[in-house]
Amino acid sequence: MNPETLALGVQTTVVGLGVVFLVLVTLWFLTSLLDQVVESASKQSPAPVARPAPATATPAPAPAATGLSPQTVAAIMGAVSAFSGAPLEALKFTAIRRASGMHTGWSQNGVNEIIQTRQQFL
């Protein structure tokens, strides 16, 4: 083994490790700086004011044909009220039913993955 080749190998290793260490220290510094910025921004912004739910709001009874419990109907009405911003008194449900043919993004992604897996074996 040539001493010059060995010296070049050791030098390359030391420089490579030094670069990796320097990058890791830089990333650590940037993440700690970002953490401080986020903490200071969260301290300066006022806390969101929670809107109290009206005490007199009662959910409409579930239709007998669906078989939903009153707790389920209340949960659905609360979710719709929170999402739309409409007060519970303004909401009136006449029927609650699942929309047919609707897929969420997660379920559609799962279907696509299954199809791709099966196509690998063709």
C-alpha positions as CSV (number, residue, x, y, z in Angstrom):
1,M,0.0,0.0,0.0
2,N,1.4,3.3,-1.0
3,P,1.7,5.9,1.8
4,E,0.5,8.7,-0.5
5,T,-2.7,6.8,-1.2
6,L,-3.2,6.1,2.5
7,A,-2.7,9.7,3.3
8,L,-5.2,10.8,0.6
9,G,-7.8,8.3,1.9
10,V,-7.4,9.6,5.5
11,Q,-7.6,13.2,4.3
12,T,-10.8,12.5,2.3
13,T,-12.3,10.7,5.3
14,V,-11.5,13.6,7.6
15,V,-12.9,16.2,5.2
16,G,-16.0,14.2,4.6
17,L,-16.7,13.7,8.3
18,G,-16.0,17.4,8.9
19,V,-18.5,18.5,6.3
20,V,-21.2,16.2,7.7
21,F,-20.6,17.4,11.2
22,L,-20.7,21.0,10.0
23,V,-24.0,20.5,8.2
24,L,-25.5,18.8,11.3
25,V,-24.5,21.6,13.5
26,T,-25.9,24.1,11.1
27,L,-29.2,22.2,11.0
28,W,-29.3,22.1,14.8
29,F,-28.8,25.8,14.9
30,L,-31.5,26.6,12.4
31,T,-34.0,24.3,14.1
32,S,-33.4,25.9,17.5
33,L,-33.6,29.4,15.9
34,L,-36.9,28.4,14.3
35,D,-38.2,27.1,17.6
36,Q,-37.4,30.4,19.3
37,V,-39.2,32.4,16.5
38,V,-42.3,30.2,16.7
39,E,-42.4,30.6,20.5
40,S,-42.1,34.3,20.4
41,A,-44.7,34.6,17.7
42,S,-47.2,32.4,19.7
43,K,-46.6,34.6,22.8
44,Q,-47.4,37.8,20.9
45,S,-50.5,36.6,19.2
46,P,-53.6,36.7,21.4
47,A,-55.4,33.5,22.2
48,P,-58.4,32.8,20.1
49,V,-61.7,33.6,21.9
50,A,-63.8,30.5,22.2
51,R,-67.4,31.0,21.4
52,P,-69.6,29.4,24.1
53,A,-72.3,27.1,22.9
54,P,-75.8,28.3,23.5
55,A,-77.3,26.5,26.5
56,T,-80.8,26.3,25.0
57,A,-79.8,24.6,21.8
58,T,-81.1,21.1,21.5
59,P,-80.6,18.9,18.5
60,A,-83.5,17.8,16.5
61,P,-84.5,14.2,17.1
62,A,-83.2,11.7,14.7
63,P,-85.6,10.3,12.1
64,A,-86.9,6.9,13.1
65,A,-85.9,5.3,9.8
66,T,-82.2,6.0,10.2
67,G,-81.8,4.5,13.7
68,L,-79.3,7.1,14.8
69,S,-79.0,7.8,18.5
70,P,-79.6,11.4,19.7
71,Q,-75.9,11.6,20.7
72,T,-74.9,10.8,17.1
73,V,-77.3,13.5,15.8
74,A,-75.9,16.0,18.3
75,A,-72.3,15.2,17.3
76,I,-73.1,15.7,13.6
77,M,-75.0,18.9,14.3
78,G,-72.1,20.2,16.5
79,A,-69.5,19.3,13.8
80,V,-71.6,21.1,11.1
81,S,-72.1,24.1,13.3
82,A,-68.4,24.3,14.1
83,F,-67.3,23.9,10.5
84,S,-69.9,26.3,9.0
85,G,-69.9,28.9,11.8
86,A,-73.7,28.8,11.9
87,P,-75.3,28.7,15.4
88,L,-77.1,25.5,16.3
89,E,-80.5,27.3,16.4
90,A,-80.1,28.0,12.7
91,L,-79.6,24.4,11.8
92,K,-82.4,22.0,11.2
93,F,-81.8,18.5,9.9
94,T,-84.5,16.7,8.1
95,A,-82.5,13.6,7.2
96,I,-79.0,12.3,7.8
97,R,-77.7,9.8,5.3
98,R,-74.4,8.8,4.0
99,A,-73.5,10.1,0.5
100,S,-73.1,7.2,-1.8
101,G,-70.1,7.0,-4.1
102,M,-68.1,9.5,-2.1
103,H,-64.5,8.6,-1.2
104,T,-62.2,10.5,1.0
105,G,-58.6,11.1,-0.2
106,W,-57.3,8.5,2.2
107,S,-59.6,5.8,1.0
108,Q,-58.9,6.6,-2.7
109,N,-55.2,6.5,-2.0
110,G,-55.6,3.1,-0.5
111,V,-57.5,1.8,-3.5
112,N,-54.8,3.2,-5.8
113,E,-52.1,1.5,-3.8
114,I,-53.9,-1.9,-4.0
115,I,-54.4,-1.5,-7.7
116,Q,-50.7,-0.7,-8.2
117,T,-49.6,-3.7,-6.1
118,R,-51.8,-6.0,-8.1
119,Q,-50.5,-4.7,-11.4
120,Q,-47.0,-5.6,-10.4
121,F,-47.9,-9.3,-10.6
122,L,-49.4,-9.1,-14.1
